[in-house]
């Protein structure tokens, strides 16, 4: 009987191992689309952060943690991902609190304009990188679009088996480990493509922020309150017609912040004070900031975080300083290499 049980257990173990290897092999490696690798990179640096940023591309391309540390001694990380919707942000924050409890959380408000799930491809960029936990299960349930199935997140082989015929050397090379694409969650862009189109965004049929978006912002606010964390709202300064931030949305966010005593910083009207130059500080014609613009915004916001929100200078802490010194060196090397390209 014992021998039979051992044979069965061994067979199960072999099957699970082969299944795991096959799933790692067929899952997208995002070698050509680094946004999909951002979420998974957090775990290597988890812990001892003063502030965690959550949100979409407007945080992971606008805030530079290396600059926050070098200029202000503020330890930070960006848990951002492409088209990260407010329920993604909530569950990522919930998961983050399993690893650390920061003093502040900054949420970029652009995604509030979405009240329903938008895209499986963007869901995958957030959800596949999360480790398994109750938070990931909740995020999957909240995020699935029509036609998606939860079982395909549990067993990605069911979703990506069609990639078997088009696998490349990168799929094998990066099965278990890939090179880091971000600097503490910041995705660097060094290109310069000036903004030339300053037209306003198209009018909307309805500017009402939907109940589902408010629901998860409320959950985020309550989660922060329960853990003694200050929730801060921000709107990145980019305002191309493609991602136009309408006054009607702005007023709803201002009213919400006033109602609950939250600090809200809309950096769009602050572009001149920040020092942004739309001929040099964007890599895609004004949709997003490049590294030169992001560094300017980070220095501006860092002063606010330190002076208005009490995030103290921690550069005297030797262990933390040593870790950040290494990260800053990597950041500067990456910037130098990409600026030459």
C-alpha positions as CSV (number, residue, x, y, z in Angstrom):
1,X,0.0,0.0,0.0
2,X,2.8,2.4,0.9
3,X,4.6,1.7,-2.3
4,X,1.5,2.4,-4.3
5,X,0.9,5.7,-2.5
6,X,4.5,6.7,-3.2
7,X,4.1,5.9,-6.9
8,X,0.9,8.0,-7.0
9,X,2.5,10.9,-5.2
10,X,5.6,10.7,-7.4
11,X,3.4,10.7,-10.5
12,X,1.5,13.7,-9.2
13,X,4.7,15.5,-8.5
14,X,6.1,14.8,-12.0
15,X,2.9,15.9,-13.6
16,X,2.8,19.2,-11.6
17,X,6.5,19.8,-12.4
18,X,6.0,19.3,-16.1
19,X,2.8,21.4,-16.1
20,X,4.6,24.2,-14.3
21,X,7.5,24.1,-16.8
22,X,5.1,24.1,-19.7
23,X,3.2,27.1,-18.3
24,X,6.4,29.1,-17.7
25,X,7.5,28.3,-21.3
26,X,4.3,29.4,-23.0
27,X,3.5,32.5,-20.9
28,X,4.4,35.8,-22.6
29,X,7.9,37.1,-21.5
30,X,7.2,40.7,-22.5
31,X,10.8,41.1,-23.9
32,X,9.4,43.5,-26.5
33,X,6.8,45.0,-24.1
34,X,8.4,45.7,-20.8
35,X,5.2,47.1,-19.2
36,X,4.1,43.5,-18.7
37,X,7.1,42.7,-16.5
38,X,6.7,45.6,-14.0
39,X,4.4,44.0,-11.4
40,X,6.6,40.9,-10.8
41,X,9.7,43.0,-10.1
42,X,8.3,44.4,-6.9
43,X,9.0,41.3,-4.8
44,X,12.8,41.6,-5.0
45,X,12.6,45.1,-3.4
46,X,9.6,44.7,-1.1
47,X,9.8,46.3,2.3
48,X,11.0,49.4,4.0
49,X,9.3,52.0,1.7
50,X,7.9,55.3,2.9
51,X,5.6,55.7,0.0
52,X,4.0,53.3,-2.5
53,X,2.7,54.6,-5.8
54,X,-0.2,52.8,-7.6
55,X,-1.7,53.5,-10.9
56,X,-1.2,53.4,-14.7
57,X,1.5,54.7,-17.0
58,X,1.1,58.1,-15.5
59,X,3.0,56.9,-12.4
60,X,5.5,54.4,-13.8
61,X,6.7,56.9,-16.4
62,X,6.4,60.1,-14.3
63,X,7.9,59.4,-10.9
64,X,11.5,58.3,-10.3
65,X,12.1,56.6,-7.0
66,X,15.9,57.0,-7.4
67,X,15.5,60.8,-7.5
68,X,13.2,60.8,-4.5
69,X,15.9,59.0,-2.5
70,X,18.9,61.0,-3.9
71,X,17.2,64.4,-3.4
72,X,15.1,63.8,-0.3
73,X,16.0,60.5,1.3
74,X,12.4,59.2,0.7
75,X,12.3,55.4,0.0
76,X,9.6,54.6,-2.5
77,X,8.4,52.0,-5.1
78,X,5.9,52.2,-8.0
79,X,3.5,49.4,-8.3
80,X,2.3,50.6,-11.7
81,X,1.2,48.8,-14.8
82,X,-0.3,49.5,-18.2
83,X,-3.9,50.7,-18.0
84,X,-4.0,49.8,-14.3
85,X,-7.7,50.4,-13.4
86,X,-8.8,51.3,-9.9
87,X,-9.7,47.8,-8.8
88,X,-6.2,46.6,-10.0
89,X,-4.7,49.4,-7.8
90,X,-6.8,48.4,-4.8
91,X,-5.8,44.7,-4.9
92,X,-2.2,45.5,-5.6
93,X,-2.2,47.8,-2.5
94,X,-3.9,45.1,-0.5
95,X,-1.3,42.6,-1.5
96,X,1.5,45.1,-0.9
97,X,0.4,45.4,2.8
98,X,1.3,41.7,3.2
99,X,5.0,42.8,2.7
100,X,5.1,46.3,4.2
101,X,3.0,49.2,5.6
102,X,4.2,52.5,4.0
103,X,3.5,55.9,5.6
104,X,1.8,57.1,2.4
105,X,0.2,55.7,-0.7
106,X,-0.2,57.8,-3.9
107,X,-2.9,56.9,-6.4
108,X,-3.0,58.5,-9.8
109,X,-6.6,59.4,-10.6
110,X,-6.7,59.0,-14.4
111,X,-8.2,55.5,-14.3
112,X,-11.3,56.7,-12.4
113,X,-12.8,57.5,-15.8
114,X,-13.2,53.7,-16.3
115,X,-15.9,51.9,-14.4
116,X,-15.8,48.5,-16.1
117,X,-13.0,46.1,-17.2
118,X,-11.5,47.1,-20.5
119,X,-9.0,44.6,-21.9
120,X,-7.7,41.1,-21.3
121,X,-4.3,42.0,-22.6
122,X,-3.9,44.8,-20.1
123,X,-5.4,42.6,-17.3
124,X,-2.7,40.1,-18.0
125,X,0.0,42.8,-17.6
126,X,-1.1,43.4,-14.1
127,X,-2.5,40.1,-12.9
128,X,0.0,37.6,-14.3
129,X,2.9,39.3,-12.4
130,X,1.2,39.1,-9.0
131,X,2.1,36.2,-6.7
132,X,-0.8,33.9,-5.7
133,X,-2.8,35.3,-2.8
134,X,-6.3,36.2,-1.8
135,X,-5.6,39.6,-3.3
136,X,-4.8,38.1,-6.7
137,X,-7.9,36.0,-6.7
138,X,-10.0,39.1,-5.8
139,X,-8.2,41.1,-8.6
140,X,-9.0,38.4,-11.2
141,X,-12.6,38.3,-10.3
142,X,-12.9,42.1,-10.4
143,X,-11.0,42.4,-13.7
144,X,-12.2,39.8,-16.1
145,X,-13.8,40.9,-19.3
146,X,-16.5,39.0,-21.1
147,X,-15.1,35.8,-22.4
148,X,-12.3,35.5,-19.9
149,X,-12.3,32.5,-17.5
150,X,-10.7,32.4,-14.0
151,X,-9.3,29.0,-14.6
152,X,-7.1,30.4,-17.4
153,X,-5.3,32.6,-14.8
154,X,-4.8,29.5,-12.6
155,X,-3.6,27.4,-15.5
156,X,-2.2,29.9,-18.1
157,X,-1.4,26.9,-20.4
158,X,-5.1,26.8,-21.2
159,X,-4.9,30.4,-22.5
160,X,-1.5,30.4,-24.1
161,X,-1.2,26.9,-25.5
162,X,-1.4,28.4,-29.0
163,X,2.0,30.0,-28.5
164,X,3.7,26.6,-28.6
165,X,4.1,26.8,-32.4
166,X,5.7,30.3,-32.2
167,X,8.0,30.0,-29.3
168,X,11.4,31.8,-29.6
169,X,14.7,31.5,-27.8
170,X,13.6,34.2,-25.4
171,X,10.8,32.0,-24.1
172,X,13.4,29.4,-23.0
173,X,16.0,32.0,-21.9
174,X,13.6,33.8,-19.7
175,X,11.6,30.9,-18.3
176,X,12.8,31.5,-14.7
177,X,14.7,34.8,-14.7
178,X,14.8,37.9,-16.9
179,X,16.7,41.1,-16.7
180,X,15.2,43.9,-14.6
181,X,13.4,46.4,-16.8
182,X,12.5,49.1,-14.2
183,X,14.2,51.1,-11.5
184,X,12.0,50.5,-8.5
185,X,9.0,50.4,-10.7
186,X,9.9,53.4,-12.9
187,X,10.1,52.5,-16.6
188,X,12.7,54.8,-18.1
189,X,12.2,56.5,-21.5
190,X,15.1,58.7,-22.8
191,X,13.7,59.5,-26.3
192,X,12.6,63.1,-27.2
193,X,9.6,63.6,-29.4
194,X,8.2,67.2,-28.9
195,X,4.6,67.8,-28.4
196,X,3.2,69.8,-31.4
197,X,-0.5,69.1,-31.1
198,X,-2.0,71.0,-28.1
199,X,-5.7,70.5,-29.1
200,X,-8.2,69.6,-26.4
201,X,-9.7,66.2,-25.9
202,X,-13.0,65.1,-27.5
203,X,-16.2,65.8,-25.5
204,X,-17.7,62.9,-23.6
205,X,-21.4,61.9,-23.7
206,X,-21.3,61.5,-19.9
207,X,-18.7,62.7,-17.5
208,X,-20.1,60.9,-14.5
209,X,-17.5,58.7,-12.7
210,X,-19.1,55.3,-12.3
211,X,-20.1,53.8,-9.0
212,X,-17.7,50.9,-9.5
213,X,-14.7,53.2,-9.7
214,X,-15.8,55.1,-6.5
215,X,-16.4,51.7,-4.8
216,X,-12.8,50.7,-5.2
217,X,-11.4,54.1,-4.4
218,X,-13.5,54.0,-1.2
219,X,-12.0,50.5,-0.5
220,X,-8.5,51.9,-1.0
221,X,-9.2,54.8,1.3
222,X,-10.7,52.6,4.0
223,X,-7.7,50.1,3.7
224,X,-5.3,53.0,4.2
225,X,-7.3,54.4,7.1
226,X,-7.3,51.0,8.8
227,X,-3.6,50.7,8.5
228,X,-2.6,54.2,9.5
229,X,-1.5,55.1,6.0
230,X,-2.1,58.5,4.4
231,X,-3.8,58.2,1.0
232,X,-2.7,61.0,-1.5
233,X,-4.3,61.5,-4.9
234,X,-2.4,62.9,-7.8
235,X,-3.0,63.6,-11.5
236,X,0.2,63.6,-13.6
237,X,0.9,66.7,-15.7
238,X,0.5,65.1,-19.1
239,X,-2.7,66.1,-20.8
240,X,-2.6,65.3,-24.5
241,X,-5.9,65.2,-26.3
242,X,-5.7,61.4,-26.3
243,X,-5.6,61.3,-22.5
244,X,-7.4,64.5,-21.8
245,X,-8.4,65.2,-18.2
246,X,-11.8,66.9,-18.4
247,X,-12.8,69.6,-15.9
248,X,-15.9,67.6,-15.1
249,X,-13.8,64.7,-13.8
250,X,-11.5,67.1,-12.0
251,X,-14.4,68.6,-10.0
252,X,-15.6,65.2,-8.9
253,X,-12.2,64.2,-7.6
254,X,-11.8,67.6,-5.9
255,X,-15.2,67.1,-4.2
256,X,-14.2,63.6,-3.1
257,X,-10.9,64.8,-1.7
258,X,-12.6,67.6,0.2
259,X,-15.3,65.2,1.6
260,X,-12.8,62.8,3.1
261,X,-9.9,65.2,3.9
262,X,-7.5,63.8,1.3
263,X,-4.7,65.8,-0.3
264,X,-5.1,65.9,-4.1
265,X,-2.4,67.3,-6.4
266,X,-3.4,68.0,-10.0
267,X,0.0,68.8,-11.7
268,X,-1.5,69.9,-15.0
269,X,-1.8,73.5,-14.0
270,X,1.7,73.3,-12.4
271,X,3.7,72.5,-15.5
272,X,5.4,75.9,-15.6
273,X,6.3,75.7,-11.9
274,X,7.6,72.2,-12.3
275,X,9.7,73.5,-15.2
276,X,8.3,71.1,-17.9
277,X,9.2,71.9,-21.5
278,X,7.0,70.0,-23.9
279,X,9.7,70.3,-26.6
280,X,12.2,68.3,-24.6
281,X,10.4,66.5,-21.7
282,X,8.2,64.0,-23.6
283,X,9.2,60.9,-25.7
284,X,5.9,60.6,-27.6
285,X,4.5,64.0,-28.4
286,X,3.1,64.8,-25.0
287,X,1.3,61.7,-24.0
288,X,3.9,60.8,-21.4
289,X,7.0,62.2,-19.8
290,X,10.5,61.1,-20.7
291,X,13.2,60.7,-18.0
292,X,14.1,64.4,-18.1
293,X,10.5,65.5,-17.5
294,X,9.9,62.7,-14.9
295,X,13.0,63.9,-12.9
296,X,11.6,67.4,-12.8
297,X,8.2,66.3,-11.6
298,X,9.8,64.0,-9.0
299,X,11.8,66.8,-7.5
300,X,8.8,69.0,-7.4
301,X,6.6,66.4,-5.8
302,X,9.3,65.2,-3.5
303,X,9.5,68.6,-1.8
304,X,5.7,68.4,-1.3
305,X,5.9,64.9,0.2
306,X,8.6,65.9,2.6
307,X,7.3,69.3,3.7
308,X,3.6,68.7,3.6
309,X,3.3,65.0,4.4
310,X,6.2,64.5,6.9
311,X,8.2,61.9,4.9
312,X,11.5,62.3,6.6
313,X,15.0,62.1,5.2
314,X,16.4,58.6,5.8
315,X,19.8,58.9,4.2
316,X,21.4,58.5,7.6
317,X,20.2,54.8,7.8
318,X,23.2,52.9,6.7
319,X,21.5,49.7,5.5
320,X,18.8,51.5,3.6
321,X,21.4,54.0,2.2
322,X,23.5,51.1,0.9
323,X,20.6,49.5,-0.9
324,X,19.6,52.8,-2.5
325,X,23.2,53.6,-3.5
326,X,23.3,50.4,-5.5
327,X,19.9,51.2,-7.1
328,X,20.9,54.7,-8.0
329,X,24.1,53.5,-9.6
330,X,22.0,51.1,-11.8
331,X,19.6,53.9,-12.6
332,X,22.3,56.3,-13.7
333,X,24.1,53.7,-15.8
334,X,20.8,52.8,-17.5
335,X,20.1,56.5,-18.2
336,X,23.7,57.1,-19.6
337,X,23.5,54.1,-21.9
338,X,20.0,54.8,-23.2
339,X,20.8,58.5,-23.7
340,X,23.6,57.6,-26.0
341,X,21.4,55.3,-28.1
